[in-house]
């Protein structure tokens, strides 16, 4: 503002600072204004450029807002859900570019589940300012879960991760943390038609690195459609998006967005439930099978750790029948009725093969890959055996037997 009154080369300095203001805000209107301002000063263009428009560095977003972005959570539309509150982390750059169709789909899916949604963003690739401002009040979390839709780590970007800082922030929240991601390096049609799914770079940047923070449930929720206008074959809905030439806007994948919302809704419901009414499952390592490997791990006391975990769960209000000692725990899981059924461990449940065939909706796909039910492993020919033992509302299960772990990893279906 002061430089505008100083003649000469100071006007070039002013033009430089104005250009920075336009560029750093990064919205469509600011980019247009930047080009007009530069053209007016240095190319003799007659068009009048609007002044740079300021946008919040940290704020909330909702497609129903008149300006789509606001600085206060009270600006979010009413009709708040009654089944819990979910904080959603977004990238500011997509919002400034008005290219947030993928975010809109997830917000709508969460709200359809009866959840109150607080979509928040921060400048740059550090989401902590948004969390501190909108998800925590007076040191107390006001959300039941946090879902990051950035595709990156909580503190960092595509090639950087400050897991220690993220751990500190997530410990303050102490709520479920889910990291979902959009498809960026391929189109939705390519992803839907691929057996591989995510490309290696996508799996690294959007799944592996966020998991260092403690993120869970990696889920694709959208991406860019190609310009072909062809249907996506990733599921039976066969979604299509209009061919848009060079403007490949971000799109929501409805089936995945709804699946993500369903998982988050269950996490919220679980968190709001009474601890004594929760059912838990713990699965023990068991490879190679028939070699005494159940519950083993290098340099780790698995059974002692499991006993301590059950004791702590009981102390914190969960419904757990804690065995008298580690030996009793080990015997209940590994022995029990194993001799009666000729099994490798206690048989917790026997599922009749006829029931399995009748109830399993994906039977054809499973049998195409693994052969006819009930199979030869953990089965007596008429039943499928589920190995493990129940301790109150906590089930301790054993990893299913598979002699070819690599084949299982690479298998289709």
C-alpha positions, 0 to 999 in steps of 0.5 A, spaced: 500 500 500 505 504 501 509 503 495 503 505 490 505 512 492 513 511 490 514 513 483 520 509 479 523 502 480 519 502 486 513 500 482 516 494 480 518 492 487 510 493 488 508 489 482 513 483 485 509 483 491 503 483 488 505 477 484 507 474 490 500 475 493 496 473 487 500 466 487 500 464 494 493 465 494 493 460 488 485 461 487 482 461 480 480 469 480 487 470 483 491 467 478 487 471 473 488 477 476 496 476 477 496 475 469 492 481 468 496 485 473 502 483 469 500 484 462 497 491 464 504 493 467 509 490 462 505 489 456 500 495 455 494 491 456 488 495 458 484 490 462 484 492 470 486 487 475 482 486 481 486 486 487 489 480 490 483 476 494 485 473 501 483 466 503 484 463 510 490 460 511 487 455 516 479 454 516 473 450 514 470 448 508 463 446 506 460 445 499 454 449 502 457 455 504 456 461 499 464 462 499 465 455 500 471 457 505 470 460 512 475 461 518 470 459 524 467 452 525 460 456 526 459 458 519 458 450 517 451 449 515 446 447 521 443 440 521 448 437 525 448 429 525 447 426 532 451 420 531 458 423 533 463 428 530 468 427 525 474 431 523 476 431 516 483 434 513 483 437 506 488 440 502 487 447 501 490 448 494 484 443 492 479 448 495 482 454 492 482 451 485 475 450 486 477 442 484 474 439 490 469 434 488 472 428 491 472 431 498 464 433 497 463 426 495 466 424 502 463 429 506 456 428 503 457 420 505 459 422 512 453 426 513 448 421 510 450 416 516 448 421 521 455 424 523 457 431 524 462 433 519 468 438 520 472 439 514 478 443 516 484 445 512 491 448 513 496 452 509 502 447 506 502 440 508 502 440 516 495 439 518 496 440 526 494 448 525 487 445 523 487 440 528 489 445 534 484 450 532 477 446 530 478 439 533 480 441 540 477 445 545 481 447 551 485 441 550 479 436 550 478 433 543 471 435 540 471 429 535 470 422 535 475 420 529 479 424 524 479 422 517 485 425 513 483 426 505 490 429 503 493 423 501 500 425 505 502 424 512 499 428 518 506 432 518 510 433 511 508 431 504 509 426 499 517 425 500 517 427 508 514 425 514 515 427 521 512 421 525 514 424 532 510 430 531 504 426 528 505 421 534 504 427 539 498 430 536 495 424 535 496 422 542 493 429 544 487 427 540 486 419 542 481 418 537 481 413 531 485 416 525 484 414 518 488 416 512 484 415 505 487 418 499 485 420 492 488 417 485 493 422 482 498 418 478 492 414 474 485 415 472 479 412 476 478 408 469 485 405 469 485 404 477 478 400 476 480 396 470 487 394 474 488 388 478 494 391 481 490 397 484 495 402 487 501 404 483 508 403 487 509 410 488 501 411 490 502 405 495 508 408 498 506 416 498 499 415 500 499 408 504 506 406 507 508 413 509 501 415 513 502 409 516 508 411 520 504 416 523 499 411 526 494 412 520 489 406 519 484 403 513 487 406 507 482 407 502 481 410 495 475 415 495 476 419 488 481 421 483 481 424 476 477 421 470 480 421 464 477 425 458 474 418 454 467 419 458 468 411 458 465 407 465 469 405 470 469 398 471 472 398 478 465 395 481 458 394 478 456 401 478 460 403 472 460 410 474 461 415 468 464 422 468 463 427 462 469 428 458 472 435 459 478 435 455 484 438 458 480 440 465 480 433 468 477 435 475 477 431 481 471 426 482 468 422 488 468 415 487 461 414 490 462 406 492 469 407 495 466 414 499 460 410 501 464 404 504 469 409 507 463 413 511 461 406 513 467 404 516 468 411 520 461 411 522 462 404 525 469 406 529 465 412 531 459 408 534 464 403 537 468 409 541 461 412 543 459 405 546 460 402 553 466 398 554 463 392 557 459 391 551 464 391 546 467 385 542 474 384 541 478 380 537 486 378 537 489 374 532 496 370 533 501 369 528 502 362 526 507 361 520 509 356 518 503 351 521 504 345 524 511 347 527 510 350 534 510 357 531 503 359 534 504 365 538 511 366 536 515 372 534 523 374 534 525 377 541 518 378 543 514 374 549 507 374 545 503 370 551 506 374 556 504 380 552 497 377 551 496 375 558 498 383 560 493 385 555 487 381 557 488 384 564 489 391 562 483 390 558 479 387 564 482 393 569 479 398 564 472 396 563 472 391 558 468 384 559 474 379 559 475 372 563 482 373 564 486 366 565 489 365 571 496 365 568 500 365 562 500 357 562 492 357 562 492 362 557 496 358 552 493 351 554 486 354 553 488 356 546 493 351 543 490 345 547 482 345 549 478 340 545 484 340 539 485 332 540 477 331 539 477 334 532 484 332 530 486 340 530 492 344 531 489 348 536 482 349 540 476 349 535 472 355 537 467 354 532 465 349 527 461 352 521 457 347 517 459 347 509 452 347 507 451 354 511 457 357 508 456 355 501 449 358 502 450 364 506 457 366 502 455 372 497 462 371 494 463 364 494 464 363 486 470 368 486 473 364 492 472 357 489 475 360 483 481 362 486 482 357 492 477 351 490 471 348 492 468 349 499 470 347 505 477 345 502 482 341 506 485 345 511 482 347 518 476 342 515 473 335 517 470 335 510 463 337 513 465 343 517 470 349 517 474 350 523 475 356 526 481 356 531 482 360 538 478 361 544 473 366 547 475 370 554 469 373 555 467 378 549 475 377 547 476 372 542 483 370 541 484 367 534 490 363 530 492 365 523 489 361 518 493 356 515 496 357 508 502 353 506 504 358 501 504 365 504 507 368 498 502 365 493 496 368 498 500 375 497 500 374 490 493 371 489 487 374 485 480 374 487 
